[in-house]
Amino acid sequence: MLRERLCHEELPETPEGVAAQHKHLLELLRRTALHGESNSVLIVGPRGGGKTMLFKSVLKELLEDKDVDKTLMQVHLNGLLQTDDKIALKEITRQLHLENVVGDKVFGSFAENLAFLLEALKKGDRSSSRPVLFLLDEFDLFVHHKNQTLLYNLFDVSQSAQAPIAVVGLTCRLDVLELLEKRVKSRFSHRQIHLLSGATFPDYVQRVQRQLWLPATFPDQRFAEEWNNSVKALCEDKSVEDILRRHFNSSKDFRSLHALLMFSLSRVSVSKPCIKPADVLETSRMYFADAKANMLHGLSILELCLIIAMKHLNDLYDGEPFNLQMVHNEFKKFLQRKSSSMYNFEQPVVMKAFEHLQQLELIRPLDSSGARTQREFQLVKLLLDNTQIMEALQRYPQCPTDIKQWALSAFG
């Protein structure tokens, strides 16, 4: 039940903290669905801030009305999928089930094609036209279509009352109206619904508790009571509170919270029937794991030595770029001090290790003039900071002590 709630992002009974926005959007869409009044609106808010959840919960409430459910048609477009107007038009035709009506007809323009599609939905007089709801997800990407033809025609239809349509755009860009052409902007209603999270940390903890709470309708009442008590104790635990505060400070969105809770929930088993603070701690560590620092664990000793030599060069020359020759010289200084033949490598082997680091994108060439410069003298920059290197060294399996000491010394 909880996994379904977190994975399928089940719609809440009442959306939290967006009651005014919910009422406003419901009223707009109801006027289109029942009275044939055309509208356009933009829902603006950060990613994971609940824009789609708000739209879906409004739509769910709207479709509970039998008259609306029978007549309202929906078209869902996404800026990431419908990358140009031609693809968008095909998708509109498919979702309105008008492929047979269009057949092999050839249209002179986009506007003509769209007008024909909307005309085909009429049942007689204008008042009996079927209302169409257009949802444009990633609205800001439609702005980059050639001449903004799709947006122009949709807003034009919504303004000129040719057919009852509602255009709802979802975007995370606050400046999206500035990107619209003058002719498109003049046809847009300029209605905007903002979802800007004002949640406090106690609200965030309450949300965690609500997401993990088992309802009274759960079949096993005794287990539900034990589970709910354990969830309450978990949310009051000091270490869990610190982890949640860190998540709250980095991101307040629903998706990252659901990911954290889902990973913690997956550790529950028959032998361990509740979430422990240690599970949340381990999940948080996985969630905030540094991918680049993890890559260092798989490097050979030579590659690790080259990274440490680069760290010393960075400290020495205050982040200035360096080349393979400088790194190799730094590495040789270390070898002379150790007077050990254990780490003696030939130049081609060092070169190969250096190239491997470049392929892993741990270092980056400074310019593209590599073809004209000898590889040993091509300037590169290290893409790791000291904390990442030191953290990786602490966890590196069986890392030689002298290499650790070399890394810890202030300069090579």
C-alpha positions, 0 to 999 in steps of 0.5 A: 500500500505504501509503495503504491502511494510513493511510486505511483504518486497517488493523488491526495484526498485534499492537496496540501497548501494549494487550496486557493490555486486548486479552487481557481483552476477548477473554476476555470476548467468548469467554465470551459467544460459546462458553459463552453467558455474558452480559457488559457492559464499557466501554472508556474512552479519549481520542478517537483513542486506539485504542478502536475499533481494540482492539475490531476487532482482538479481534473479528477474532481472535474470528471466526477461530474457525469456531464463533463465526463461525457463531453470533455476531450483531453489532449496531453502534449509534452515539450520533450516529446512533441519537439516540433509543430508537425509532431504535435499536430499528429499527436493532437489528431491521434488523441482526438481520435480523428485519424479517419476523418483527416485521412489523406487530406492536404492542408495549406497551413497549421491553422487550417488543419487545427480549425478542421480538427476542432470543426470535426468535433462539432455536433451541430450548432456552436453551443454543442461543440465538444470542449477540448482541454489542452495540457502543455507540459514543459510549456517553455519548450513549445516556445522554441518551436518555429514561429510559435505556430502551435501556441499562436493557433491554440491561443487564437482559438481560445480568444476568438471563441471558434470552439470551447477550448482550455489551454493549460501550460505547466512550466518551471520558468518564471520568465516564460511570458518574456519568451512569447512573440508579441502576437502570441502574447496578445492572445494569451489571457495572462492568467498565471497560477504560482506554486511557490513552496512556503513549507516550513521544516515542521510541515515537512516532517508532518508530510513524511509522517503522513506518507508513511502512516497506515490508514484505519481501513488497513486489514491488520489493525494490530500491525497498523497500530504498531507501524504507526507508533514506530513511524511516530517514534522515527520522526521524533528521533534526533538523527532522523530529524538531522537527515530530514533537515539536510534533505529539506535544505537541499530540496523541498520537492515531493519527488526527492522525499518520495525517493528517500522514503521508498529506499527506506521502505524497501529495507523492511522485511518480515524479520524487521517489520519497521523502519529504523533510524539506521535505514534512513541514515543508510538511504540518505548516504546512498542518496547524497553519494558523490558519483565522482568520489565513488569512481575513484575507488575503481582506479589503479594505484598508478591512476590514484598516484597521478590524481594525488600529484595533480592535487599537489600541483593544484595546491602549489599553483593555486588551481592553474592548469597543468600537463602530463609532464608536470604531473609525472615530475611530481610523481617522480619526486615522490618516488625519489623520496620513497626510494622504492622501485614498487611504483616505477612505471614506464612513460607509456604506461603513465601516459595510458593511465593519464588518458584513462583519467581523461576518458572518465572525465576526472580531468578535462583538456583546457582547449581543443588544440590537442591535435597541434600540441604533444600529448605530454604538454597538453594543458588539463584541469582536475575536476575533483576537489580535495575533499572528494580525493581525501574521502575516496582515499579513506575508503580505497580498499587496501590503500598503501600507507605511504600514498595516504601520507603523501596525499595528506602532506600539504605540498608534494 
